Amino acid sequence: MLSEPASLIYIERAVAALPYTQMVLQNFPGARLELIDNLRAVVAPAQAYPLAPPKQAQPLILARQRGRFLKKCPGTKEHICCNYHTLNIAVGCPYDCTYCFLQSYSNTPFYTIYTNLDEMLAEIKSQVKGKIRLGTGELTDSLAMERRTHFVREYVPQICAISPEITLELKTKSNWTLGEDEASLLAQFRSQLVFAWSVNPQDLIDSDEYGTAPLLERIHAAQTAAASGYRVALHFDPIIYGQDWAERYQVVLDLLKVNIPPEQIAWLSLGTFRFTPALKPIVERRFPDSTLVYGELFPGRDRKMRYPEPIRVKIYRQLLKQIAAISPRIPVYLCMESPEVWQKVYNRLPRQVENLSELF
């Protein structure tokens, strides 16, 4: 993981001359640069993530996206998906969360940024027809490296200008806020943008979200975005069940209530802790003091380890009650949950929930 500014950057020859590549490189002064023919040249030898916490910065790769940038969110088998589409502009993350699925998903610990983003724009133009919700935060943190990549400034206005029916969500665990340059460039696209933060109790951030911004800094960043007229989203995912869990999450909700007007919240998602069996030995090796993977967890229909359904239903019902006390009008959806859980929590499926029908 890239916990500090990269001291070594691998650059694929195919993208070396691109203006965006050169701009990113300018923001890593002093880094040693090494040209490679293909990222596999450095990915193949790196079979495992380093033991955590990382003692030094990991290399960065600037590469060409050879697959599709735009994909429908894969969701999970026999569970309801929120009709989300992803823009895969990078793989990996500068943060190091204990529970992160990327540890088992990716075969390299190196943070890879795709810099052939003009091809991304062309793909969006050719593929997007009608209303669509896009996000860049599936395989990376949308804003963690923004101070060095300037993706928001360089490409977000161009994405939004393709169609007024595009809604773009940028999701992060950082404390990034809009600067004057970004604010002026994005002002005309306020209605199309959603700045989103993943949130958890501070004790969980301390123990399991290595390198991320503290909760208060995330909340204040969201407050700044809302005060600038942008919609914000909050993602309670993964929700960790344990002693005094409801009280601990109430502290987070109290901060939201004080700092963010409910009418500025585009949506709020709830998702309980889940992981593929392949992740467990990786967590045990990298985070030997973590107890997350030893809870009351059982294989679901999608083969992911999950809390039992009654516990998940209890969690969702309780949090919905706590959120409704802030405002009953905040759209709240469940992430990667079964139809049965939706029925038990909402007494209906998401398309029948008044303020969720447009998302699903």
C-alpha positions as CSV (number, residue, x, y, z in Angstrom):
1,M,0.0,0.0,0.0
2,L,1.1,3.6,-0.7
3,S,1.3,5.0,2.8
4,E,3.7,7.8,1.7
5,P,4.6,9.6,-1.5
6,A,6.0,7.0,-3.9
7,S,9.8,6.9,-4.2
8,L,9.6,4.5,-7.2
9,I,7.2,4.9,-10.1
10,Y,6.9,2.3,-12.9
11,I,5.6,3.8,-16.2
12,E,4.3,1.7,-19.1
13,R,5.8,2.9,-22.3
14,A,2.3,3.0,-23.9
15,V,1.3,5.9,-21.6
16,A,4.7,7.6,-20.9
17,A,4.1,10.5,-23.3
18,L,0.5,11.2,-22.4
19,P,-0.1,14.7,-21.0
20,Y,-1.9,13.3,-17.9
21,T,0.9,10.9,-17.2
22,Q,3.4,13.8,-17.3
23,M,1.1,15.9,-15.0
24,V,0.9,13.1,-12.4
25,L,4.7,12.6,-12.5
26,Q,5.2,16.3,-11.8
27,N,3.4,15.8,-8.5
28,F,5.9,13.2,-7.3
29,P,9.1,15.2,-7.3
30,G,12.2,13.2,-6.4
31,A,10.6,9.8,-7.3
32,R,12.8,7.4,-9.2
33,L,11.2,6.6,-12.6
34,E,11.4,3.3,-14.4
35,L,10.0,2.6,-17.9
36,I,8.4,-0.8,-18.4
37,D,6.9,-2.5,-21.4
38,N,3.9,-3.9,-19.4
39,L,2.8,-3.8,-15.8
40,R,3.0,-7.6,-15.7
41,A,6.8,-7.1,-15.5
42,V,6.4,-5.9,-12.0
43,V,3.1,-7.4,-11.0
44,A,4.2,-11.0,-11.5
45,P,7.0,-11.0,-8.9
46,A,4.7,-9.3,-6.3
47,Q,2.4,-12.2,-5.2
48,A,1.4,-10.9,-1.8
49,Y,0.6,-7.7,0.1
50,P,3.4,-6.7,2.5
51,L,2.9,-7.2,6.2
52,A,1.1,-4.3,7.8
53,P,1.6,-1.6,8.7
54,P,3.9,-0.9,5.7
55,K,7.3,0.4,6.7
56,Q,7.9,2.3,3.6
57,A,6.1,3.6,0.5
58,Q,5.2,1.0,-2.1
59,P,5.9,1.6,-5.8
60,L,3.3,3.3,-7.9
61,I,2.4,2.1,-11.5
62,L,1.1,4.4,-14.2
63,A,-0.4,2.2,-16.9
64,R,-2.9,1.8,-19.7
65,Q,-6.3,0.5,-19.0
66,R,-6.6,-2.3,-21.5
67,G,-10.1,-3.4,-20.5
68,R,-13.2,-1.4,-20.1
69,F,-13.3,1.6,-17.9
70,L,-17.1,1.6,-17.6
71,K,-18.8,-1.5,-16.0
72,K,-22.0,-2.3,-14.2
73,C,-21.3,-2.9,-10.6
74,P,-20.8,-6.7,-10.3
75,G,-23.0,-6.9,-7.1
76,T,-23.1,-10.4,-5.6
77,K,-25.0,-13.5,-6.5
78,E,-28.7,-13.7,-5.4
79,H,-28.5,-10.3,-3.7
80,I,-30.0,-7.0,-4.8
81,C,-27.7,-4.5,-6.5
82,C,-28.3,-0.7,-6.5
83,N,-28.0,-0.2,-10.3
84,Y,-24.6,1.3,-9.9
85,H,-21.9,1.6,-12.6
86,T,-18.2,1.8,-11.9
87,L,-15.5,3.8,-13.6
88,N,-12.3,1.8,-13.1
89,I,-9.7,4.6,-13.2
90,A,-7.3,2.9,-10.8
91,V,-6.7,-0.4,-8.9
92,G,-5.4,-0.4,-5.3
93,C,-5.5,2.1,-2.5
94,P,-3.1,4.2,-0.6
95,Y,-4.9,3.2,2.6
96,D,-4.7,-0.2,4.3
97,C,-7.9,-1.3,5.8
98,T,-7.9,-4.7,7.6
99,Y,-11.1,-5.8,5.9
100,C,-10.4,-4.6,2.4
101,F,-11.4,-7.1,-0.3
102,L,-8.7,-5.8,-2.6
103,Q,-6.2,-7.8,-0.6
104,S,-7.6,-11.0,-2.1
105,Y,-9.0,-9.5,-5.3
106,S,-5.7,-8.1,-6.7
107,N,-2.5,-10.0,-7.3
108,T,-0.3,-7.0,-6.6
109,P,0.1,-4.6,-3.7
110,F,1.1,-1.8,-6.0
111,Y,-1.3,1.1,-6.5
112,T,-2.0,1.3,-10.3
113,I,-3.3,4.5,-11.9
114,Y,-4.6,4.3,-15.4
115,T,-3.6,7.4,-17.3
116,N,-5.2,6.8,-20.8
117,L,-8.3,8.7,-19.5
118,D,-9.2,10.3,-22.9
119,E,-10.1,6.7,-23.9
120,M,-12.3,6.6,-20.8
121,L,-14.1,9.8,-22.0
122,A,-14.7,8.2,-25.4
123,E,-16.1,5.1,-23.8
124,I,-18.5,7.0,-21.7
125,K,-19.7,9.0,-24.7
126,S,-20.3,5.8,-26.7
127,Q,-21.9,3.8,-23.9
128,V,-24.0,6.1,-21.8
129,K,-27.6,6.4,-22.9
130,G,-30.0,7.9,-20.5
131,K,-29.8,8.3,-16.7
132,I,-26.9,6.6,-15.1
133,R,-25.2,6.7,-11.7
134,L,-21.4,6.3,-11.9
135,G,-18.7,5.9,-9.3
136,T,-14.9,5.6,-9.2
137,G,-14.7,4.1,-5.7
138,E,-15.0,0.3,-6.3
139,L,-11.4,-0.7,-6.9
140,T,-9.8,2.4,-5.3
141,D,-10.5,5.4,-3.1
142,S,-11.8,8.1,-5.3
143,L,-10.1,11.1,-3.6
144,A,-7.2,9.7,-1.5
145,M,-4.6,10.7,-4.1
146,E,-6.4,13.7,-5.5
147,R,-3.8,16.2,-4.4
148,R,-1.4,14.4,-6.7
149,T,-3.5,13.1,-9.5
150,H,-5.9,16.1,-10.0
151,F,-8.5,13.7,-11.5
152,V,-11.4,15.9,-10.2
153,R,-10.0,19.1,-11.8
154,E,-8.9,17.5,-15.0
155,Y,-11.6,14.9,-15.8
156,V,-14.7,15.3,-13.7
157,P,-16.0,18.4,-15.5
158,Q,-15.5,16.5,-18.8
159,I,-17.4,13.5,-17.6
160,C,-20.3,15.6,-16.4
161,A,-20.4,17.6,-19.6
162,I,-21.0,14.4,-21.6
163,S,-24.6,14.2,-20.4
164,P,-26.7,16.0,-17.8
165,E,-28.2,12.6,-16.9
166,I,-24.9,11.4,-15.5
167,T,-24.6,11.4,-11.7
168,L,-21.0,10.9,-10.6
169,E,-20.2,9.8,-7.0
170,L,-16.7,10.2,-5.6
171,K,-16.3,8.1,-2.5
172,T,-13.4,8.4,0.0
173,K,-12.0,7.9,3.5
174,S,-9.9,11.0,3.1
175,N,-10.3,14.6,4.3
176,W,-10.1,16.0,0.8
177,T,-12.0,19.2,0.2
178,L,-12.7,21.4,-2.9
179,G,-10.1,24.0,-3.6
180,E,-10.8,27.2,-5.5
181,D,-9.8,25.8,-8.8
182,E,-12.0,22.8,-8.5
183,A,-14.9,24.8,-7.1
184,S,-14.9,27.1,-10.2
185,L,-14.6,24.2,-12.6
186,L,-17.4,22.2,-11.0
187,A,-19.9,24.9,-10.1
188,Q,-22.1,24.3,-13.2
189,F,-22.2,20.5,-12.4
190,R,-23.3,20.7,-8.8
191,S,-26.5,18.8,-9.5
192,Q,-24.6,15.9,-11.1
193,L,-22.0,15.4,-8.4
194,V,-22.1,13.5,-5.1
195,F,-19.2,13.6,-2.7
196,A,-19.3,10.5,-0.5
197,W,-17.5,9.4,2.7
198,S,-17.3,5.9,4.2
199,V,-17.8,6.3,7.9
200,N,-17.3,4.1,11.0
201,P,-16.8,4.7,14.7
202,Q,-13.4,6.2,15.5
203,D,-12.2,3.2,17.5
204,L,-12.7,1.1,14.4
205,I,-10.9,3.6,12.2
206,D,-8.0,3.5,14.7
207,S,-7.8,-0.3,14.7
208,D,-8.8,-1.3,11.2
209,E,-8.5,1.6,8.7
210,Y,-4.8,2.3,8.6
211,G,-3.8,5.6,7.2
212,T,-7.3,7.0,6.6
213,A,-8.6,10.3,7.9
214,P,-10.1,10.5,11.4
215,L,-13.9,10.5,11.5
216,L,-14.1,14.2,12.5
217,E,-12.0,15.2,9.5
218,R,-14.3,13.1,7.1
219,I,-17.4,14.7,8.6
220,H,-15.9,18.2,8.3
221,A,-15.0,17.5,4.7
222,A,-18.5,16.4,4.0
223,Q,-19.8,19.5,5.8
224,T,-17.6,21.7,3.5
225,A,-19.0,20.0,0.4
226,A,-22.6,20.4,1.6
227,A,-22.0,24.1,2.5
228,S,-20.7,24.6,-1.1
229,G,-24.0,23.3,-2.5
230,Y,-23.0,19.8,-3.3
231,R,-25.0,16.7,-2.3
232,V,-23.1,14.3,-0.1
233,A,-23.5,10.6,0.6
234,L,-22.5,8.5,3.7
235,H,-21.6,4.8,3.5
236,F,-21.8,2.8,6.7
237,D,-20.0,-0.2,5.2
238,P,-18.7,-2.4,6.7
239,I,-20.8,-2.2,9.8
240,I,-19.0,-4.2,12.5
241,Y,-21.2,-5.9,15.0
242,G,-19.9,-6.2,18.6
243,Q,-20.3,-4.8,22.1
244,D,-22.1,-1.5,22.3
245,W,-22.3,-1.4,18.5
246,A,-25.5,0.7,18.4
247,E,-24.2,3.3,20.8
248,R,-20.9,3.5,18.9
249,Y,-22.7,4.1,15.6
250,Q,-25.0,6.6,17.3
251,V,-21.9,8.8,18.0
252,V,-21.3,8.8,14.2
253,L,-24.9,9.7,13.5
254,D,-24.9,12.5,16.1
255,L,-21.9,14.1,14.3
256,L,-23.8,13.9,11.0
257,K,-26.9,15.4,12.5
258,V,-24.9,18.4,13.8
259,N,-22.8,19.0,10.8
260,I,-24.7,18.0,7.6
261,P,-28.2,19.3,6.7
262,P,-30.4,16.2,5.9
263,E,-31.6,17.8,2.7
264,Q,-28.0,17.8,1.4
265,I,-27.7,14.0,1.8
266,A,-28.2,12.3,-1.5
267,W,-28.3,8.8,0.0
268,L,-26.9,6.8,2.8
269,S,-26.0,3.1,2.5
270,L,-25.8,0.3,5.1
271,G,-23.7,-2.8,4.6
272,T,-22.6,-5.3,7.2
273,F,-19.2,-6.9,7.3
274,R,-18.7,-9.6,4.7
275,F,-15.8,-11.2,3.0
276,T,-14.7,-14.1,0.8
277,P,-13.1,-17.1,2.5
278,A,-9.9,-16.2,0.6
279,L,-9.5,-13.0,2.6
280,K,-9.3,-14.7,6.0
281,P,-5.7,-16.1,5.8
282,I,-4.5,-12.8,4.3
283,V,-5.9,-10.9,7.3
284,E,-4.4,-13.4,9.7
285,R,-1.0,-13.0,8.1
286,R,-1.1,-9.2,7.6
287,F,-3.0,-8.2,10.7
288,P,-2.4,-10.9,13.3
289,D,-3.9,-8.8,16.1
290,S,-7.2,-8.3,14.3
291,T,-10.3,-10.2,15.5
292,L,-12.7,-9.1,12.7
293,V,-12.7,-12.5,10.9
294,Y,-13.4,-14.5,14.0
295,G,-16.8,-13.2,14.8
296,E,-20.1,-15.0,14.4
297,L,-19.9,-15.4,10.6
298,F,-21.3,-18.0,8.3
299,P,-21.2,-18.6,4.5
300,G,-24.0,-16.9,2.6
301,R,-25.6,-17.9,-0.7
302,D,-22.9,-15.9,-2.4
303,R,-20.3,-17.9,-0.5
304,K,-19.2,-14.8,1.4
305,M,-18.8,-15.0,5.1
306,R,-21.6,-12.9,6.7
307,Y,-23.3,-12.3,10.1
308,P,-26.4,-14.5,10.4
309,E,-29.5,-13.0,8.9
310,P,-31.3,-12.3,12.2
311,I,-28.2,-10.2,13.3
312,R,-28.1,-8.3,10.0
313,V,-31.8,-7.6,10.2
314,K,-31.4,-6.3,13.8
315,I,-28.6,-4.1,12.8
316,Y,-30.4,-2.6,9.8
317,R,-33.7,-2.0,11.7
318,Q,-31.8,-0.3,14.6
319,L,-29.8,2.0,12.3
320,L,-32.8,2.9,10.2
321,K,-34.6,3.9,13.5
322,Q,-31.6,6.0,14.5
323,I,-31.3,7.6,11.1
324,A,-35.1,8.4,10.9
325,A,-34.7,10.3,14.2
326,I,-32.4,12.7,12.2
327,S,-34.7,12.9,9.2
328,P,-37.2,10.3,7.8
329,R,-36.6,11.7,4.3
330,I,-33.0,10.6,4.0
331,P,-32.8,7.8,1.3
332,V,-31.2,4.7,3.0
333,Y,-30.4,1.6,1.1
334,L,-28.9,-1.8,1.9
335,C,-25.7,-2.8,0.1
336,M,-25.5,-6.3,-1.4
337,E,-28.3,-7.7,0.7
338,S,-30.8,-10.5,-0.1
339,P,-34.4,-9.9,-1.1
340,E,-35.4,-11.7,2.2
341,V,-33.5,-9.2,4.3
342,W,-35.0,-6.3,2.4
343,Q,-38.5,-7.6,3.1
344,K,-37.8,-8.1,6.8
345,V,-36.3,-4.7,7.2
346,Y,-38.5,-2.6,4.9
347,N,-41.5,-4.9,4.4
348,R,-40.9,-4.4,0.6
349,L,-38.2,-4.5,-2.1
350,P,-36.2,-1.3,-2.9
351,R,-38.1,-0.3,-6.0
352,Q,-41.2,-0.1,-3.8
353,V,-39.6,2.2,-1.3
354,E,-40.6,5.7,-2.1
355,N,-37.3,7.5,-1.9
356,L,-35.2,4.6,-3.3
357,S,-37.1,3.8,-6.5
358,E,-34.9,6.1,-8.6
359,L,-31.7,4.4,-7.4
360,F,-32.9,0.9,-8.2
